[in-house]
Amino acid sequence: MTTYYEAFQEAKRAATLALVNAGVDPMTVVSDTGQSWVVNEGLCGFAWVSIPVDARTKHGKAIKSLGAGRSSEGGMRFWSSDLVPDYRGQSYERQLAGCKAAAEVFMSYGIQAHAGGRLD
Protein backbone atom coordinates (compact mmCIF):
# COMPACT_ATOMS: atom_id res chain seq x y z
CA MET A 1 0.00 0.00 0.00
CA THR A 2 2.78 2.43 0.86
CA THR A 3 4.22 1.93 -2.60
CA TYR A 4 0.98 3.08 -4.23
CA TYR A 5 0.77 6.12 -1.97
CA GLU A 6 4.40 7.03 -2.64
CA ALA A 7 3.97 6.45 -6.37
CA PHE A 8 0.84 8.61 -6.44
CA GLN A 9 2.48 11.47 -4.52
CA GLU A 10 5.53 11.38 -6.80
CA ALA A 11 3.27 11.15 -9.89
CA LYS A 12 1.38 14.25 -8.72
CA ARG A 13 4.64 16.18 -8.31
CA ALA A 14 5.90 15.08 -11.73
CA ALA A 15 2.55 15.91 -13.37
CA THR A 16 2.51 19.38 -11.85
CA LEU A 17 6.05 20.12 -12.97
CA ALA A 18 5.44 18.82 -16.50
CA LEU A 19 2.12 20.66 -16.83
CA VAL A 20 3.60 23.99 -15.72
CA ASN A 21 6.66 23.64 -17.97
CA ALA A 22 4.89 22.23 -21.03
CA GLY A 23 5.52 24.00 -24.28
CA VAL A 24 2.17 25.03 -25.66
CA ASP A 25 1.55 26.08 -29.25
CA PRO A 26 -0.87 29.03 -29.28
CA MET A 27 -3.69 28.75 -31.78
CA THR A 28 -5.47 31.41 -33.78
CA VAL A 29 -9.24 31.26 -33.92
CA VAL A 30 -11.08 32.92 -36.80
CA SER A 31 -14.81 33.58 -36.65
CA ASP A 32 -17.25 33.44 -39.56
CA THR A 33 -17.02 37.23 -39.75
CA GLY A 34 -13.25 37.13 -40.18
CA GLN A 35 -12.46 38.39 -36.69
CA SER A 36 -9.51 36.52 -35.20
CA TRP A 37 -7.87 36.14 -31.81
CA VAL A 38 -5.06 34.08 -30.29
CA VAL A 39 -5.61 31.45 -27.61
CA ASN A 40 -2.26 31.30 -25.82
CA GLU A 41 -3.02 27.99 -24.09
CA GLY A 42 -3.49 26.21 -27.43
CA LEU A 43 -5.96 23.44 -28.09
CA CYS A 44 -8.69 22.63 -25.60
CA GLY A 45 -9.02 19.10 -24.28
CA PHE A 46 -8.38 16.76 -21.39
CA ALA A 47 -6.08 13.90 -20.43
CA TRP A 48 -5.82 10.93 -18.09
CA VAL A 49 -3.60 8.11 -16.86
CA SER A 50 -4.96 4.57 -17.16
CA ILE A 51 -3.78 1.72 -14.96
CA PRO A 52 -5.07 -1.62 -16.22
CA VAL A 53 -5.99 -3.27 -12.91
CA ASP A 54 -9.29 -4.73 -11.77
CA ALA A 55 -10.69 -2.43 -9.06
CA ARG A 56 -11.91 -5.51 -7.15
CA THR A 57 -8.41 -6.93 -6.64
CA LYS A 58 -6.00 -6.14 -3.82
CA HIS A 59 -3.99 -3.86 -6.10
CA GLY A 60 -7.08 -2.18 -7.51
CA LYS A 61 -8.48 -1.53 -4.04
CA ALA A 62 -5.13 -0.09 -2.93
CA ILE A 63 -5.09 2.30 -5.89
CA LYS A 64 -8.74 3.23 -5.37
CA SER A 65 -8.07 3.91 -1.67
CA LEU A 66 -5.84 6.82 -2.70
CA GLY A 67 -9.08 8.72 -3.10
CA ALA A 68 -8.49 9.91 -6.63
CA GLY A 69 -8.63 6.99 -9.05
CA ARG A 70 -11.90 6.02 -10.62
CA SER A 71 -12.92 2.64 -11.92
CA SER A 72 -13.12 2.65 -15.67
CA GLU A 73 -13.46 0.12 -18.40
CA GLY A 74 -10.27 -1.90 -18.32
CA GLY A 75 -8.93 -0.62 -15.00
CA MET A 76 -8.45 2.52 -12.98
CA ARG A 77 -8.20 6.04 -14.34
CA PHE A 78 -6.69 9.22 -12.94
CA TRP A 79 -7.81 12.41 -14.68
CA SER A 80 -5.36 15.29 -14.97
CA SER A 81 -7.48 17.09 -12.35
CA ASP A 82 -6.77 14.22 -9.91
CA LEU A 83 -3.05 14.72 -10.44
CA VAL A 84 -2.94 18.55 -10.56
CA PRO A 85 -6.10 19.68 -8.75
CA ASP A 86 -5.12 23.37 -8.71
CA TYR A 87 -4.89 23.63 -12.51
CA ARG A 88 -7.95 25.43 -13.86
CA GLY A 89 -7.04 25.61 -17.54
CA GLN A 90 -8.18 23.54 -20.50
CA SER A 91 -4.89 23.20 -22.38
CA TYR A 92 -4.75 19.76 -23.97
CA GLU A 93 -0.97 19.95 -24.35
CA ARG A 94 -0.39 20.87 -20.70
CA GLN A 95 -2.70 18.19 -19.36
CA LEU A 96 -1.26 15.50 -21.62
CA ALA A 97 2.31 16.44 -20.64
CA GLY A 98 1.34 16.11 -16.98
CA CYS A 99 -0.32 12.74 -17.49
CA LYS A 100 2.62 11.38 -19.49
CA ALA A 101 4.97 12.38 -16.68
CA ALA A 102 2.70 10.74 -14.10
CA ALA A 103 2.48 7.52 -16.14
CA GLU A 104 6.29 7.38 -16.28
CA VAL A 105 6.45 7.64 -12.50
CA PHE A 106 3.90 4.85 -12.03
CA MET A 107 5.88 2.66 -14.43
CA SER A 108 9.11 3.38 -12.49
CA TYR A 109 7.34 1.80 -9.49
CA GLY A 110 6.46 -1.26 -11.56
CA ILE A 111 2.82 -0.19 -12.01
CA GLN A 112 1.67 -0.56 -15.61
CA ALA A 113 0.27 2.78 -16.77
CA HIS A 114 -0.26 4.84 -19.90
CA ALA A 115 -1.42 8.36 -20.65
CA GLY A 116 -4.22 9.27 -22.99
CA GLY A 117 -6.04 12.40 -24.00
CA ARG A 118 -8.70 13.83 -26.22
CA LEU A 119 -9.33 17.17 -27.85
CA ASP A 120 -12.52 18.89 -26.84
N, C-alpha and C positions, 0 to 999 in steps of 0.2 A: 504494500500500500504506500509506504513512504516513497518508493521509486516513482509511482504515478504522481504523487503530490509534487515531488522535486522536479520531475519532468515537466509537469504543467506550469509550475512557477517559472522555470527556465524558459519554457516555450513562450510564455506571456512576455517575458523580458525581451526575448529575441524578436518576437512579433512587433512589439512596440518600437524597438530600435529600427527594424527594417521598414516599418510603415512610415515612421517619421523621416527616414533618410531616403526613401524611394524616389527615384527619378520619375517625374510625371511629365508626360507630353501634353501641353495645353491643347485644347481643341477650339476651333472657331465654329460657331453656330451661325447659320444664315437663315433668316425667316423668309416666308413667302414674299414679303414686301421688299426683300433685299437688304434689310437691316442686319448687321452682323455684330457679334460680340465674342469675346474670348472667355472660355471657361478654364481658368488656370489649373484646376484639379483634374483636368482631362475627362476621360470617359466615366460614366456613372455605372456602377454595378456593385456586386458583393462577392465575398469569397468565404471559404470554409476549409477546415482540415477534417478529413475522414479517417477514422481508425476502424478497420474491418474486424470488429470483435462483437460477439453476441452479447447484448446487454444483460442477458440472464446468467452468464457465466461469472466466475470469480473475478476475472480480469475486467469484464464489462461492468460489473457492479462497482469495482474499485474506481474505474474511470468515471462512472456516473456519480459516484459519491463526491467527486470534486465539486459538484454543484454547478457545473457549466455545460458539460456534454449533454447532448440530446440523442435519444435513440433515433436512428434513421434506417432506412432500408439498407441492409448490408453492414450495419455496425453503428458506431457512435460518430457524432458530428459536433465539431466546435465551430461556431460562426466566428468571423473576425471580431464581432462585438463581444464575444466571450473572452477573446484573447486580449483585446485592447478596448476595454469598456469606455474609456474616456474619449475615444475618437468619435467625432460627430459628423464626419464628412461622408461622401459617397464615392470617393475615388476608387475605381476598380483597380487601378495599378497599385495604389498604396495598400489596399486590403489584400490583394493577391500576394504582394511582396511579404507582408506580415505573415500570412498563412503558410507561404513556402518556407519561411524561416522557422516557424513553429513546427512544421512537419519534419524539418531536418533535425530539430532538437529531439522530438519524439523518437525518430529513427536512431539517433545516437544513444538512446536508452534501450534500444532493442524493441521498440514499439512500432509496429508497421503503421505507417501513416502516409497520406498524400494530400496535397492541396488542390483545390478546385475553385473555379469562379465562374461567374456569368455576368455578362453585360445586362444592364437594365434598360 
